[in-house]
Amino acid sequence: MKCPFCGAAETQVIDSRINDEGDSIRRRRRCMACDKRFTTYETAELHLPQVVKQNGTREEFSRDKLRLSFTRALHKRPVPTEYVDNALDHIMQRILARGEREMPARDLGEMVMHELRLMDKVAYIRFASVYRSFSDVDDFNNAIRDLDNNKADNKK
């Protein structure tokens, strides 16, 4: 770390403290050349990927937009906010674990559907109907049949 006063490259860490939330470190440093002291802060830098839409456009990943998708699907459903927060955390972890700079919107939608399927079947069908562009009653019947088949498979 360069000294902000004289520009010297050699500085010494005198003291380090983790903040109350545990997500950053405050360091007191001393310049070896001019002997002045200064403070630096260290935080983790997480790069979320760009979301590539079906039409090829790209946009920044937005946790708020993801939360809105859950909120719409879960409208008037008896699902605690804590479950939504946990689902968002699971999705964020999966996205960060991929380590990619770009991500197809379809992959993100599949992650949301997976979490909704575990959380609330009605919300899952609501989201799937929009996400997969259901065009008639047969599409709904097929989605419900898939849910029932997965439930039967899980009991075996």
N, C-alpha and C positions, 0 to 999 in steps of 0.2 A: 504494500500500500504506500503510495507516494505521500509525502508530507504536503499538506495544503498551503503551508507557509513558505517553505523554501524549495519544494519540489524534489527533495532528496528521496531516493528509493528505499533507504534502510530505515524502518521504523520498528519499534519493539512494542509488543502487547504487554501492558502493565496489569490490566484487570479485564475479566470477561464475566458477563452476567446474562443469564437467560431471562427474557421478559416473563411476566405472569402467565401469559397464554402459552408460552413454550414454543412460539413460532418464529422468534428472532433472538439474536444475540447482540448485546451492546458491548463494544470493546473500547477501552481507553488505551490510547497509543501514545508513545513518546518518540519524537524524531531523534535519531542518533546524531544528526548533523547540527541542528539548531536548538535541540533540547526542548522544543515546544510540545505541548500535549494537545491531543484532539480525540474526538469520539467518532467511531464508525458503527454502523449497524449492519448485521448480516442476516439475510432472509433467504429462504428457498425460493427459487424462481421456477415456477411451473408453466410450461408452455402447452396450452391446449391446442388441439389441431383446428384447422379451418374445416368447416363443414361444406362438402361439395354436394350441391343440390342436383336433382335429376336433370335439370336443364343446363347443367355445367357451371352455373354461377357458384361463387364461394362467399361464405360469410363467417364471421367470427363465431366460435362456439359461445353459447349463452346459457348459463345455468338457469337464469330467470325464465328464458323461453322454454326450457325443458320442464321447469316447475309448472309453468302455465299449461303445458300439455297434460301433465298429471292432474292439475286442478280441474281442467275441463272434463277429462274422462271420469274423474271421481266426484263430479258435481252431485250433491245430495246423496252421497254414499257414506255409510258409516265406517269410514277409514280414518284413523288418527293421523294428524300431521306428522307425528314421529315416524310413521311408516313411510310417508312420502320422503321425508328427509333421509331415511335409511336407504331407500331406493335410489335417490339422487346420489348419495355417497357411493353406492355400489357401482352405478354407471360411471361416475367420475373416476373411480379406481380402475375400472376396466379400460376407460379411455386413456388414462395416463399410462397404464401398463403396456398398452400397444406401442406407445412411443412414436407414433406417426405424426407427420406434419399436416396431413390431410386425412379426412375421414368421410366416406360416403354417407349422406343423410339416411340412406336405407339402413345402414348398420346401426345408426343411432336409434332409428325407429324400432328396429328389432329388439334392441336392448330395453326400450321403454315397454314394448309389448311383453317381453319376458317378465319384467318386474310387475306389470299390471296383472299378468296371469297369476302370479303368486299372491298378489294382494287382494284382488277383487274381480270376480269373473264378469260382472256386469260392466265395470269400467274397461276391462279388457275388450269386450265385444264392442263397446262404444268407440274405443280408440281404433280397433281393427277395422271397423266399418268405414271410418274416414281415411285411415292410413292406407288400407288396401282397396279403397274406392268400391265398396259393395254396391252392386247395381240392382239387385233384386233380393227377394226373400230367400232364395236358394243359397245365396252367399252367406246370409246370417245362419241358416240351418247348418251349412257345412262348418262354419266356425264353431257353433255350439256343439256339433257332433265331434269335432276335433277336441274340444275341451272335455267332453264326456269320455272319449277314448283315452285321453291322457290321464284322466282321473282313474279309470279302470286299470290302466297300465301301472300306475303308481301303487295301487292296492295289491298288486300281485307280488 
